Each structure stands twice: as structure tokens, then as C-alpha cells.
Amino acid sequence: MYLKKQFAAIAVLCAFCFLYSCKRQHHNVTRGFYYWKTIYKPSAYEIDRLHELQVQKMYLRLFDVDWEPANNQPIPIAPIQLPDKMDTSLRFIPVVFITQRTLAHLQKNQVTPLAENIDHLIKALCTNAGITPQEVQIDCDWTSGNKELYFSLLSVLKQQAYVKGKTLSCTIRMHQVKYTTSSGIPPVDKGMLMCYSMGDMKKTGVRNSILDVDEAKDYLKRIGTYSLPLDIALPIFQWCILFRNGRFNGIMHDIAPADVSGNKLFTHTGDNIYRCKADTLWQGFSLKAKDELRVESPSYDALMDIASFTSKQLSQPDVNVLLFSCDSITLSKYSMHELESVYNSYR
């Protein structure tokens, strides 16, 4: 009888611990967006939505770093055009995107000059626009083969005059969280976990390469043990993947599902796949008969599912929750209630 009572008590305790572990963690949430255009000029509609959502931070892509074969060196490309005065209701965080091609060609003796040049250009762009950031972010999908070079660049950048003393963050892909042994931990103050772009967009069998919730959960089930504090970035963007003769032919950005589903130019062949009926020029894209479009867009239910899941995993009290990205087409897909609910999943 005594043993039965003991087992019963243990069972109750285990059930309590299980339920407690499954409860959503509560966080102090700072709301943010990414801005990924080459001219910072949000529309009145975009500004209104940002204010209604009480967005506090804008992560602003300042420029890309790409490789120039002619001179065998990294160069900045597509720098953003910023106005003289920025919206004082937002805190701006500069973001620099580094291409994989840059890391593939970068030599060790080029790391310090590159870090210095990145630092100088960030300072120039921010100073001219009157931005005084407390954080700088580097966006790069590094690999196990180039992680040492990339981590060295981050370490050197952290010591540069403008970045020094600020929080240095970098983006973290889901595979880099799951496979920490091979991916390593970058030498930064915090990471921005990019909860999207899971599948191989070039494969015809992939249903949604932006966000596959089941696969994402498998990759993210141990983010609470990651050795860096993690902020969260969620996808609200959309695109079409174009296939020609059964092969990947490119990405058609900013195409809404409704643009394709109700269009007489296309035949719905199943799920989110549409076939072009005839050669045509549409939305600035030259399409051929029998081209196939895979329309991809994360649903509200998928966003809420992954938001609820990651909220349970994160153990730190404070978290920045970012939506990618800020533009009218993207914002118009979701109601204010839906976007509020996504943010509130972390509270």
C-alpha cells in the first residue's frame, strides 16, 4: 500500500513537471521589423501599421558585402539610401549582409581590412542619417567549412571603433542551432534566430520552402540550451518559385497567392501549384506555356504554431520578436489582430 502511494505521488509529480515544462514561457517582448529595401521610404500605410502595432525597433539592412572577382576583394554593394531625418519613434539597428561567395574567397589577411571597412561604412551611413544604434547585426549563412574565417571577422569587427561598446548580434539559421558541433557558436553577444527558409526551394517536391512547421520544430526543440541569448525572426513574406521543364528557374518576389489563384492565365494543378497556359509577360516576368509556379506564403496558423512553440523553448526573460519584412504587400496579407497575436505569443 505504501509503495502504491509512493508511485502515485511520483506520477502526480511527473505529470506536474510535464505540464509545467509545456507551459508557454512569458517574456518581455520588444516588437520589431526588418526593412530590406535599398531606399528607406516607408509608405503612409506602412507607417500607420507600424504605429498601430507599437513597433519599437527597425532592423535596417544598410548594405551587402559581396566578392569582386576583378580586384579579388570584398566590396560593399547596394547601400541603402537614407533620409536626413529618421522616424524618432523607432530605434534603428543597422544590418550588414555578407554573401557566402565572400566567405568562399576571403583570405585571412583580408579579414581585418574588411572589418575596418564595414565599421567605417556603418558609421558613415548611421551618422549621416542621425542614427545612434546600440546594436549592430551581421547577417550571413556561414558553413562548417568557413566558420573559423567568419568568426574571426566577427571578433575583429567587435573591436572596431564604431562597433566597440555596442551589442554585436548575428543571424542564426535553424540548422546552425540544431548542429552546433559542426556549425559552432559565433563570438557575438546575441543571435537572431531566423525561423524560416527551411526547405530546398529548388526541389519540385517541396511544398513550402519558407516555413515547414513540423520540420522547424524538430530543428528548434533545443534552442533553450543554445549558449547565446536568442531573439526571434518570423516570416510574413511571400514569393513564387518558378519551374521550367521541371527545373528551378528563379524566384518571383512579392507575388501574393491571390494574384495567381484567381488569374485566368494559370491552371490550378494541386495544392499551391499553378501551370501557365500560354507564353506571356506577367508582373514583369516572362513566362512560357507549361511553366509551373509554386506559390509560397506562411499561413497565420503556421506562424502562431511556430511562435507558440519557440516561446516555450526560450528561457531568457527578454526577447526581440521581428517580422520579415516591412512592405505594403506583406503587411496587407494579415489583419492587425493576427499580427498582434503573433507578437503576443511571446508575452
C-alpha positions as YAML, in Angstrom:
chain: A
units: angstrom
residues:
- id: 1
  name: MET
  ca: [0.00, 0.00, 0.00]
- id: 2
  name: TYR
  ca: [2.86, 2.32, 0.90]
- id: 3
  name: LEU
  ca: [4.59, 1.62, -2.42]
- id: 4
  name: LYS
  ca: [1.36, 2.31, -4.31]
- id: 5
  name: LYS
  ca: [1.08, 5.70, -2.61]
- id: 6
  name: GLN
  ca: [4.71, 6.46, -3.40]
- id: 7
  name: PHE
  ca: [4.23, 5.57, -7.08]
- id: 8
  name: ALA
  ca: [1.05, 7.64, -7.20]
- id: 9
  name: ALA
  ca: [2.86, 10.64, -5.72]
- id: 10
  name: ILE
  ca: [5.70, 10.28, -8.20]
- id: 11
  name: ALA
  ca: [3.23, 10.02, -11.09]
- id: 12
  name: VAL
  ca: [1.48, 13.22, -9.98]
- id: 13
  name: LEU
  ca: [4.84, 15.00, -9.65]
- id: 14
  name: CYS
  ca: [5.94, 13.85, -13.12]
- id: 15
  name: ALA
  ca: [2.64, 14.98, -14.62]
- id: 16
  name: PHE
  ca: [3.01, 18.38, -12.95]
- id: 17
  name: CYS
  ca: [6.57, 18.76, -14.23]
- id: 18
  name: PHE
  ca: [5.49, 17.79, -17.72]
- id: 19
  name: LEU
  ca: [2.64, 20.27, -17.74]
- id: 20
  name: TYR
  ca: [4.90, 22.98, -16.33]
- id: 21
  name: SER
  ca: [7.54, 22.35, -18.99]
- id: 22
  name: CYS
  ca: [4.89, 22.62, -21.72]
- id: 23
  name: LYS
  ca: [3.56, 25.94, -20.47]
- id: 24
  name: ARG
  ca: [4.38, 28.94, -22.56]
- id: 25
  name: GLN
  ca: [7.25, 30.96, -21.14]
- id: 26
  name: HIS
  ca: [6.50, 34.62, -20.52]
- id: 27
  name: HIS
  ca: [8.89, 37.25, -21.84]
- id: 28
  name: ASN
  ca: [9.35, 40.97, -22.02]
- id: 29
  name: VAL
  ca: [8.75, 41.44, -25.73]
- id: 30
  name: THR
  ca: [10.17, 44.20, -27.91]
- id: 31
  name: ARG
  ca: [8.39, 44.34, -31.28]
- id: 32
  name: GLY
  ca: [10.36, 44.86, -34.44]
- id: 33
  name: PHE
  ca: [10.51, 44.53, -38.21]
- id: 34
  name: TYR
  ca: [13.20, 44.03, -40.81]
- id: 35
  name: TYR
  ca: [13.46, 46.59, -43.61]
- id: 36
  name: TRP
  ca: [15.16, 45.07, -46.66]
- id: 37
  name: LYS
  ca: [14.93, 47.66, -49.42]
- id: 38
  name: THR
  ca: [17.62, 49.88, -50.94]
- id: 39
  name: ILE
  ca: [15.68, 53.10, -50.24]
- id: 40
  name: TYR
  ca: [14.27, 53.80, -46.80]
- id: 41
  name: LYS
  ca: [10.96, 55.39, -47.64]
- id: 42
  name: PRO
  ca: [8.12, 53.60, -45.87]
- id: 43
  name: SER
  ca: [4.68, 54.43, -47.22]
- id: 44
  name: ALA
  ca: [1.98, 56.11, -45.15]
- id: 45
  name: TYR
  ca: [0.23, 52.72, -44.96]
- id: 46
  name: GLU
  ca: [3.37, 51.03, -43.64]
- id: 47
  name: ILE
  ca: [3.99, 53.77, -41.08]
- id: 48
  name: ASP
  ca: [0.40, 53.56, -39.85]
- id: 49
  name: ARG
  ca: [0.64, 49.80, -39.42]
- id: 50
  name: LEU
  ca: [3.93, 50.09, -37.54]
- id: 51
  name: HIS
  ca: [2.46, 52.67, -35.17]
- id: 52
  name: GLU
  ca: [-0.74, 50.65, -34.65]
- id: 53
  name: LEU
  ca: [1.35, 47.60, -33.78]
- id: 54
  name: GLN
  ca: [3.50, 49.69, -31.42]
- id: 55
  name: VAL
  ca: [6.66, 48.53, -33.17]
- id: 56
  name: GLN
  ca: [9.76, 49.76, -31.36]
- id: 57
  name: LYS
  ca: [12.70, 48.53, -33.47]
- id: 58
  name: MET
  ca: [13.55, 48.52, -37.15]
- id: 59
  name: TYR
  ca: [16.42, 46.29, -38.26]
- id: 60
  name: LEU
  ca: [17.69, 48.15, -41.29]
- id: 61
  name: ARG
  ca: [19.78, 46.47, -43.99]
- id: 62
  name: LEU
  ca: [22.46, 49.07, -44.74]
- id: 63
  name: PHE
  ca: [24.43, 47.25, -47.47]
- id: 64
  name: ASP
  ca: [25.65, 43.88, -48.69]
- id: 65
  name: VAL
  ca: [29.22, 42.68, -48.83]
- id: 66
  name: ASP
  ca: [29.95, 40.70, -51.99]
- id: 67
  name: TRP
  ca: [33.06, 39.46, -53.77]
- id: 68
  name: GLU
  ca: [34.52, 41.35, -56.70]
- id: 69
  name: PRO
  ca: [36.47, 38.90, -58.89]
- id: 70
  name: ALA
  ca: [38.13, 41.65, -60.95]
- id: 71
  name: ASN
  ca: [40.04, 43.01, -57.95]
- id: 72
  name: ASN
  ca: [39.89, 39.84, -55.88]
- id: 73
  name: GLN
  ca: [38.44, 41.58, -52.85]
- id: 74
  name: PRO
  ca: [35.19, 42.08, -50.94]
- id: 75
  name: ILE
  ca: [33.20, 45.22, -51.74]
- id: 76
  name: PRO
  ca: [30.02, 46.85, -50.42]
- id: 77
  name: ILE
  ca: [27.08, 46.77, -52.82]
- id: 78
  name: ALA
  ca: [23.53, 48.15, -52.86]
- id: 79
  name: PRO
  ca: [23.94, 50.62, -49.98]
- id: 80
  name: ILE
  ca: [20.65, 51.92, -48.65]
- id: 81
  name: GLN
  ca: [19.55, 55.49, -49.31]
- id: 82
  name: LEU
  ca: [18.53, 57.08, -46.02]
- id: 83
  name: PRO
  ca: [16.73, 60.38, -45.44]
- id: 84
  name: ASP
  ca: [18.34, 63.15, -43.42]
- id: 85
  name: LYS
  ca: [15.76, 62.62, -40.68]
- id: 86
  name: MET
  ca: [14.56, 59.24, -39.47]
- id: 87
  name: ASP
  ca: [11.40, 58.38, -37.55]
- id: 88
  name: THR
  ca: [12.25, 59.17, -33.92]
- id: 89
  name: SER
  ca: [9.60, 56.74, -32.65]
- id: 90
  name: LEU
  ca: [11.72, 53.81, -33.84]
- id: 91
  name: ARG
  ca: [15.09, 52.51, -32.72]
- id: 92
  name: PHE
  ca: [17.16, 51.56, -35.77]
- id: 93
  name: ILE
  ca: [19.59, 48.66, -35.79]
- id: 94
  name: PRO
  ca: [21.98, 48.54, -38.77]
- id: 95
  name: VAL
  ca: [22.30, 45.17, -40.50]
- id: 96
  name: VAL
  ca: [25.03, 44.15, -42.94]
- id: 97
  name: PHE
  ca: [24.52, 41.12, -45.18]
- id: 98
  name: ILE
  ca: [27.63, 39.12, -46.15]
- id: 99
  name: THR
  ca: [27.31, 36.75, -49.09]
- id: 100
  name: GLN
  ca: [28.57, 33.18, -48.97]
- id: 101
  name: ARG
  ca: [30.63, 33.97, -52.07]
- id: 102
  name: THR
  ca: [32.57, 36.49, -49.99]
- id: 103
  name: LEU
  ca: [33.48, 33.93, -47.36]
- id: 104
  name: ALA
  ca: [34.36, 31.39, -50.05]
- id: 105
  name: HIS
  ca: [37.07, 33.69, -51.46]
- id: 106
  name: LEU
  ca: [38.12, 35.75, -48.43]
- id: 107
  name: GLN
  ca: [41.73, 35.29, -47.28]
- id: 108
  name: LYS
  ca: [42.94, 35.55, -43.69]
- id: 109
  name: ASN
  ca: [44.94, 38.69, -44.41]
- id: 110
  name: GLN
  ca: [41.77, 40.36, -45.72]
- id: 111
  name: VAL
  ca: [39.73, 39.86, -42.53]
- id: 112
  name: THR
  ca: [40.97, 42.93, -40.65]
- id: 113
  name: PRO
  ca: [40.68, 45.34, -43.62]
- id: 114
  name: LEU
  ca: [37.16, 44.06, -44.27]
- id: 115
  name: ALA
  ca: [36.15, 44.55, -40.63]
- id: 116
  name: GLU
  ca: [37.57, 48.10, -40.73]
- id: 117
  name: ASN
  ca: [35.72, 48.93, -43.93]
- id: 118
  name: ILE
  ca: [32.42, 47.55, -42.61]
- id: 119
  name: ASP
  ca: [32.86, 49.59, -39.43]
- id: 120
  name: HIS
  ca: [33.60, 52.79, -41.35]
- id: 121
  name: LEU
  ca: [30.65, 52.44, -43.73]
- id: 122
  name: ILE
  ca: [28.20, 51.62, -40.93]
- id: 123
  name: LYS
  ca: [29.38, 54.72, -39.08]
- id: 124
  name: ALA
  ca: [29.11, 56.94, -42.16]
- id: 125
  name: LEU
  ca: [25.59, 55.82, -43.07]
- id: 126
  name: CYS
  ca: [24.31, 55.99, -39.50]
- id: 127
  name: THR
  ca: [25.92, 59.37, -38.77]
- id: 128
  name: ASN
  ca: [24.55, 60.96, -41.94]
- id: 129
  name: ALA
  ca: [21.04, 59.78, -41.06]
- id: 130
  name: GLY
  ca: [21.29, 60.75, -37.39]
- id: 131
  name: ILE
  ca: [21.07, 57.15, -36.19]
- id: 132
  name: THR
  ca: [22.77, 56.27, -32.90]
- id: 133
  name: PRO
  ca: [22.36, 52.49, -32.64]
- id: 134
  name: GLN
  ca: [23.03, 50.43, -29.55]
- id: 135
  name: GLU
  ca: [23.30, 47.25, -31.62]
- id: 136
  name: VAL
  ca: [24.88, 46.20, -34.92]
- id: 137
  name: GLN
  ca: [23.87, 42.99, -36.67]
- id: 138
  name: ILE
  ca: [25.68, 40.85, -39.26]
- id: 139
  name: ASP
  ca: [23.62, 38.56, -41.48]
- id: 140
  name: CYS
  ca: [25.45, 35.62, -43.02]
- id: 141
  name: ASP
  ca: [24.66, 31.95, -43.55]
- id: 142
  name: TRP
  ca: [28.06, 30.55, -42.66]
- id: 143
  name: THR
  ca: [29.05, 26.88, -43.03]
- id: 144
  name: SER
  ca: [31.18, 24.43, -41.09]
- id: 145
  name: GLY
  ca: [33.89, 24.94, -43.71]
- id: 146
  name: ASN
  ca: [34.15, 28.73, -43.38]
- id: 147
  name: LYS
  ca: [33.06, 29.26, -39.78]
- id: 148
  name: GLU
  ca: [36.58, 29.98, -38.50]
- id: 149
  name: LEU
  ca: [37.06, 32.74, -41.05]
- id: 150
  name: TYR
  ca: [33.62, 34.20, -40.35]
- id: 151
  name: PHE
  ca: [34.05, 34.01, -36.58]
- id: 152
  name: SER
  ca: [37.43, 35.73, -36.92]
- id: 153
  name: LEU
  ca: [35.75, 38.52, -38.88]
- id: 154
  name: LEU
  ca: [33.13, 38.94, -36.14]
- id: 155
  name: SER
  ca: [35.80, 39.05, -33.43]
- id: 156
  name: VAL
  ca: [37.81, 41.70, -35.27]
- id: 157
  name: LEU
  ca: [34.67, 43.72, -36.06]
- id: 158
  name: LYS
  ca: [33.70, 43.74, -32.40]
- id: 159
  name: GLN
  ca: [36.93, 45.63, -31.64]
- id: 160
  name: GLN
  ca: [36.47, 48.33, -34.26]
- id: 161
  name: ALA
  ca: [35.93, 51.91, -33.13]
- id: 162
  name: TYR
  ca: [32.26, 52.33, -34.06]
- id: 163
  name: VAL
  ca: [31.04, 48.82, -33.20]
- id: 164
  name: LYS
  ca: [33.05, 48.57, -29.99]
- id: 165
  name: GLY
  ca: [30.88, 49.07, -26.94]
- id: 166
  name: LYS
  ca: [27.71, 48.21, -28.84]
- id: 167
  name: THR
  ca: [25.85, 44.91, -28.81]
- id: 168
  name: LEU
  ca: [27.03, 42.80, -31.74]
- id: 169
  name: SER
  ca: [24.48, 40.27, -32.94]
- id: 170
  name: CYS
  ca: [24.34, 37.94, -35.90]
- id: 171
  name: THR
  ca: [21.65, 35.93, -37.61]
- id: 172
  name: ILE
  ca: [21.39, 32.23, -36.79]
- id: 173
  name: ARG
  ca: [19.79, 29.74, -39.17]
- id: 174
  name: MET
  ca: [17.84, 26.81, -37.79]
- id: 175
  name: HIS
  ca: [20.37, 24.22, -38.94]
- id: 176
  name: GLN
  ca: [23.09, 26.15, -37.09]
- id: 177
  name: VAL
  ca: [21.10, 25.79, -33.86]
- id: 178
  name: LYS
  ca: [20.46, 22.08, -34.32]
- id: 179
  name: TYR
  ca: [24.00, 21.18, -35.39]
- id: 180
  name: THR
  ca: [26.06, 23.28, -33.01]
- id: 181
  name: THR
  ca: [29.03, 20.88, -33.03]
- id: 182
  name: SER
  ca: [29.69, 21.38, -36.73]
- id: 183
  name: SER
  ca: [28.32, 24.93, -37.01]
- id: 184
  name: GLY
  ca: [29.99, 26.33, -33.89]
- id: 185
  name: ILE
  ca: [28.85, 29.28, -31.77]
- id: 186
  name: PRO
  ca: [29.66, 32.72, -33.21]
- id: 187
  name: PRO
  ca: [31.60, 35.14, -30.96]
- id: 188
  name: VAL
  ca: [28.81, 37.70, -30.60]
- id: 189
  name: ASP
  ca: [26.62, 38.98, -27.78]
- id: 190
  name: LYS
  ca: [23.37, 37.50, -29.06]
- id: 191
  name: GLY
  ca: [21.78, 35.77, -32.02]
- id: 192
  name: MET
  ca: [18.74, 36.41, -34.18]
- id: 193
  name: LEU
  ca: [17.10, 33.06, -34.90]
- id: 194
  name: MET
  ca: [15.68, 33.10, -38.42]
- id: 195
  name: CYS
  ca: [12.64, 30.81, -38.26]
- id: 196
  name: TYR
  ca: [12.17, 30.34, -41.98]
- id: 197
  name: SER
  ca: [13.66, 29.12, -45.27]
- id: 198
  name: MET
  ca: [13.75, 25.50, -44.17]
- id: 199
  name: GLY
  ca: [13.21, 23.58, -47.40]
- id: 200
  name: ASP
  ca: [15.21, 23.43, -50.60]
- id: 201
  name: MET
  ca: [13.28, 25.81, -52.83]
- id: 202
  name: LYS
  ca: [14.83, 24.27, -55.95]
- id: 203
  name: LYS
  ca: [13.21, 20.88, -55.40]
- id: 204
  name: THR
  ca: [9.86, 20.27, -57.07]
- id: 205
  name: GLY
  ca: [8.60, 18.04, -54.23]
- id: 206
  name: VAL
  ca: [8.93, 20.72, -51.54]
- id: 207
  name: ARG
  ca: [5.54, 22.15, -50.58]
- id: 208
  name: ASN
  ca: [6.64, 25.30, -48.76]
- id: 209
  name: SER
  ca: [10.31, 26.26, -48.59]
- id: 210
  name: ILE
  ca: [9.62, 29.34, -46.45]
- id: 211
  name: LEU
  ca: [8.26, 27.56, -43.38]
- id: 212
  name: ASP
  ca: [7.59, 23.89, -42.75]
- id: 213
  name: VAL
  ca: [6.32, 23.89, -39.18]
- id: 214
  name: ASP
  ca: [6.90, 20.20, -38.41]
- id: 215
  name: GLU
  ca: [10.46, 20.30, -39.71]
- id: 216
  name: ALA
  ca: [11.13, 23.60, -37.94]
- id: 217
  name: LYS
  ca: [10.02, 22.15, -34.60]
- id: 218
  name: ASP
  ca: [12.48, 19.31, -35.00]
- id: 219
  name: TYR
  ca: [15.29, 21.80, -35.57]
- id: 220
  name: LEU
  ca: [14.27, 24.14, -32.75]
- id: 221
  name: LYS
  ca: [13.42, 21.79, -29.91]
- id: 222
  name: ARG
  ca: [16.65, 22.55, -28.04]
- id: 223
  name: ILE
  ca: [17.02, 26.29, -28.58]
- id: 224
  name: GLY
  ca: [16.64, 26.82, -24.83]
- id: 225
  name: THR
  ca: [20.07, 25.24, -24.34]
- id: 226
  name: TYR
  ca: [21.81, 27.33, -27.02]
- id: 227
  name: SER
  ca: [24.72, 29.18, -25.43]
- id: 228
  name: LEU
  ca: [23.71, 32.61, -26.80]
- id: 229
  name: PRO
  ca: [20.58, 34.60, -25.98]
- id: 230
  name: LEU
  ca: [18.29, 34.36, -28.99]
- id: 231
  name: ASP
  ca: [15.86, 36.83, -30.50]
- id: 232
  name: ILE
  ca: [13.27, 35.56, -32.97]
- id: 233
  name: ALA
  ca: [12.56, 36.48, -36.60]
- id: 234
  name: LEU
  ca: [9.39, 35.13, -38.24]
- id: 235
  name: PRO
  ca: [8.44, 35.21, -41.94]
- id: 236
  name: ILE
  ca: [5.44, 37.09, -43.24]
- id: 237
  name: PHE
  ca: [6.79, 37.45, -46.78]
- id: 238
  name: GLN
  ca: [5.64, 35.57, -49.86]
- id: 239
  name: TRP
  ca: [7.02, 34.53, -53.21]
- id: 240
  name: CYS
  ca: [6.53, 32.22, -56.19]
- id: 241
  name: ILE
  ca: [9.08, 29.61, -57.18]
- id: 242
  name: LEU
  ca: [9.23, 29.26, -60.95]
- id: 243
  name: PHE
  ca: [9.92, 25.87, -62.55]
- id: 244
  name: ARG
  ca: [10.53, 25.38, -66.26]
- id: 245
  name: ASN
  ca: [10.70, 21.88, -67.74]
- id: 246
  name: GLY
  ca: [10.68, 20.51, -64.20]
- id: 247
  name: ARG
  ca: [13.72, 22.57, -63.12]
- id: 248
  name: PHE
  ca: [14.11, 25.55, -60.83]
- id: 249
  name: ASN
  ca: [14.13, 28.74, -62.89]
- id: 250
  name: GLY
  ca: [14.02, 31.51, -60.30]
- id: 251
  name: ILE
  ca: [12.14, 33.35, -57.57]
- id: 252
  name: MET
  ca: [9.30, 35.74, -58.27]
- id: 253
  name: HIS
  ca: [9.23, 38.08, -55.28]
- id: 254
  name: ASP
  ca: [6.20, 39.85, -53.82]
- id: 255
  name: ILE
  ca: [3.63, 37.73, -55.64]
- id: 256
  name: ALA
  ca: [0.59, 37.15, -53.43]
- id: 257
  name: PRO
  ca: [-1.28, 33.81, -53.60]
- id: 258
  name: ALA
  ca: [-4.43, 35.69, -54.67]
- id: 259
  name: ASP
  ca: [-2.55, 37.14, -57.66]
- id: 260
  name: VAL
  ca: [-2.15, 33.64, -59.04]
- id: 261
  name: SER
  ca: [-5.11, 31.65, -57.73]
- id: 262
  name: GLY
  ca: [-7.74, 33.89, -59.30]
- id: 263
  name: ASN
  ca: [-5.90, 34.54, -62.55]
- id: 264
  name: LYS
  ca: [-7.12, 33.07, -65.85]
- id: 265
  name: LEU
  ca: [-3.52, 32.81, -67.07]
- id: 266
  name: PHE
  ca: [-2.96, 29.82, -64.78]
- id: 267
  name: THR
  ca: [-4.44, 26.40, -64.16]
- id: 268
  name: HIS
  ca: [-4.51, 25.09, -60.60]
- id: 269
  name: THR
  ca: [-2.91, 21.63, -60.68]
- id: 270
  name: GLY
  ca: [-2.95, 20.83, -56.97]
- id: 271
  name: ASP
  ca: [-2.05, 22.25, -53.55]
- id: 272
  name: ASN
  ca: [-0.16, 25.50, -54.20]
- id: 273
  name: ILE
  ca: [0.98, 24.63, -57.74]
- id: 274
  name: TYR
  ca: [-0.20, 26.54, -60.83]
- id: 275
  name: ARG
  ca: [0.60, 25.99, -64.51]
- id: 276
  name: CYS
  ca: [0.92, 28.76, -67.06]
- id: 277
  name: LYS
  ca: [-1.46, 28.27, -70.01]
- id: 278
  name: ALA
  ca: [0.48, 30.22, -72.66]
- id: 279
  name: ASP
  ca: [3.58, 32.32, -73.25]
- id: 280
  name: THR
  ca: [3.02, 35.67, -71.56]
- id: 281
  name: LEU
  ca: [4.61, 38.66, -69.86]
- id: 282
  name: TRP
  ca: [3.14, 38.92, -66.37]
- id: 283
  name: GLN
  ca: [4.15, 41.06, -63.39]
- id: 284
  name: GLY
  ca: [7.39, 41.86, -65.19]
- id: 285
  name: PHE
  ca: [8.25, 38.17, -65.65]
- id: 286
  name: SER
  ca: [8.49, 36.39, -69.00]
- id: 287
  name: LEU
  ca: [6.59, 33.11, -68.63]
- id: 288
  name: LYS
  ca: [6.25, 30.23, -71.04]
- id: 289
  name: ALA
  ca: [3.42, 27.78, -71.55]
- id: 290
  name: LYS
  ca: [3.60, 24.87, -69.08]
- id: 291
  name: ASP
  ca: [5.81, 26.82, -66.65]
- id: 292
  name: GLU
  ca: [4.83, 25.90, -63.10]
- id: 293
  name: LEU
  ca: [4.56, 28.31, -60.17]
- id: 294
  name: ARG
  ca: [4.70, 27.17, -56.58]
- id: 295
  name: VAL
  ca: [3.06, 29.89, -54.51]
- id: 296
  name: GLU
  ca: [4.57, 30.07, -51.03]
- id: 297
  name: SER
  ca: [3.32, 32.08, -48.09]
- id: 298
  name: PRO
  ca: [3.28, 31.17, -44.39]
- id: 299
  name: SER
  ca: [-0.26, 30.95, -43.09]
- id: 300
  name: TYR
  ca: [-1.39, 32.71, -39.94]
- id: 301
  name: ASP
  ca: [-1.93, 29.31, -38.28]
- id: 302
  name: ALA
  ca: [1.63, 28.26, -39.13]
- id: 303
  name: LEU
  ca: [3.03, 31.50, -37.69]
- id: 304
  name: MET
  ca: [1.06, 31.08, -34.48]
- id: 305
  name: ASP
  ca: [2.14, 27.44, -34.21]
- id: 306
  name: ILE
  ca: [5.85, 28.19, -34.52]
- id: 307
  name: ALA
  ca: [5.56, 31.29, -32.32]
- id: 308
  name: SER
  ca: [3.90, 29.32, -29.54]
- id: 309
  name: PHE
  ca: [6.47, 26.54, -29.87]
- id: 310
  name: THR
  ca: [9.54, 28.79, -29.74]
- id: 311
  name: SER
  ca: [8.10, 30.84, -26.89]
- id: 312
  name: LYS
  ca: [8.04, 27.67, -24.76]
- id: 313
  name: GLN
  ca: [11.67, 26.92, -25.60]
- id: 314
  name: LEU
  ca: [13.23, 30.31, -24.87]
- id: 315
  name: SER
  ca: [14.35, 30.69, -21.27]
- id: 316
  name: GLN
  ca: [15.65, 34.28, -21.22]
- id: 317
  name: PRO
  ca: [13.30, 36.98, -19.87]
- id: 318
  name: ASP
  ca: [13.72, 39.49, -22.72]
- id: 319
  name: VAL
  ca: [13.23, 38.83, -26.41]
- id: 320
  name: ASN
  ca: [13.07, 40.89, -29.59]
- id: 321
  name: VAL
  ca: [10.44, 39.48, -31.93]
- id: 322
  name: LEU
  ca: [10.97, 40.51, -35.56]
- id: 323
  name: LEU
  ca: [8.74, 40.11, -38.60]
- id: 324
  name: PHE
  ca: [10.32, 39.90, -42.04]
- id: 325
  name: SER
  ca: [9.73, 42.25, -43.65]
- id: 326
  name: CYS
  ca: [8.18, 45.71, -43.73]
- id: 327
  name: ASP
  ca: [6.38, 46.46, -47.00]
- id: 328
  name: SER
  ca: [2.80, 47.15, -48.01]
- id: 329
  name: ILE
  ca: [2.23, 43.90, -49.92]
- id: 330
  name: THR
  ca: [3.40, 41.81, -47.00]
- id: 331
  name: LEU
  ca: [1.59, 43.80, -44.33]
- id: 332
  name: SER
  ca: [-1.71, 43.70, -46.20]
- id: 333
  name: LYS
  ca: [-1.79, 39.88, -46.02]
- id: 334
  name: TYR
  ca: [-2.53, 39.83, -42.31]
- id: 335
  name: SER
  ca: [-5.05, 41.63, -40.12]
- id: 336
  name: MET
  ca: [-3.93, 43.76, -37.21]
- id: 337
  name: HIS
  ca: [-5.38, 41.17, -34.85]
- id: 338
  name: GLU
  ca: [-3.31, 38.41, -36.45]
- id: 339
  name: LEU
  ca: [-0.03, 40.34, -36.23]
- id: 340
  name: GLU
  ca: [-0.82, 41.36, -32.65]
- id: 341
  name: SER
  ca: [-1.46, 37.72, -31.80]
- id: 342
  name: VAL
  ca: [1.90, 36.63, -33.23]
- id: 343
  name: TYR
  ca: [3.75, 39.19, -31.10]
- id: 344
  name: ASN
  ca: [1.64, 38.36, -28.04]
- id: 345
  name: SER
  ca: [2.52, 34.67, -28.31]
- id: 346
  name: TYR
  ca: [5.78, 35.54, -26.54]
- id: 347
  name: ARG
  ca: [4.33, 37.58, -23.69]
...
